């Protein structure tokens, strides 16, 4: 069971992933050819030579970038941490790296340190900040890994020493308290090499969490596959990295947005199974965040804020005997939260063996009438009356207060 030993991570439940790099300039298209895969992979997938791709840096001038605005939005959406792509597989550093001039300060007309701007904005708003760092894939460095390409003859060790280790050191010594390093795609990294990375992180910042994708089983929490949710409640610390459409980096042609309701259900589902939801935005090259993502997240944020008690700090719920097609459960000690996603006049749960001492609407804490007993078929039942003005509403939550610390889910008998 993976344990970050960081209470903030266990309680966070909802975070913002930001994928932003030179690939945003291409927005899914290079020399008239469109990629049909995730936009930040365009260099690898369309075989753009490094000497060509690096020319993009000269065009990178994100005058609309507003770190403070993004962090304020993340706060408004109820998110508790931000993970920013300091260096993605393309190899371009979004900070003033001393060991590679292929970075936002030295190689672009913009000339400002993006990582630092996020750092300062997060400090101003009390937001945790972690850095995504592609440790193995580096398509710019001749010795970094590429995917589905011939990596033989490369000197990975040389790349690690020349770029990866020194850059990690920079991020961990020059940018304040780093909440986590989001390693990704370990490729051929050996166990010893992964261990070296973990040791480096922990030596410089003992509380900095190492993501599951460090590889070789050395991560401090489990990172699921992208957009994949464990079917069952899962013990320990874990996180689902996820997209709002079908790409991480900005793709001008990807309009396949999930709607807010779907995102709310995914968030609660992940939380009820014990995980955190790390949800992505991919800013445009100008720094502007696509309107569609703002619109979706503004709506999600309303649910999250109104029901924050039923989301943050909740714990994994065990396996309840019934599939609820109208809602989901989360819990804290002595509290069972029922998230109601479809309109109804009363909320009924069967086969819960707890002594219920109270019920209230989470949004405004108003007490609700409830009755416990047994159905005529003989199973235990809890019925909570929904207030009249909520009869036609969906997406709200109810708290059941229990004498016992944890819910007692009875088996179905009969
Ligand atoms: O290759 C990356 C991808 O571009 C993106 O960063 C995701 C986020 O989880 N991680 C890798 C694929 O799993």
Boltz pocket constraint, residues with backbone or C-beta under 6 A from the ligand:
constraints:
  - pocket:
      binder: B
      contacts: [[A, 38], [A, 40], [A, 41], [A, 184], [A, 185], [A, 226], [A, 241], [A, 248]]
      max_distance: 6.0
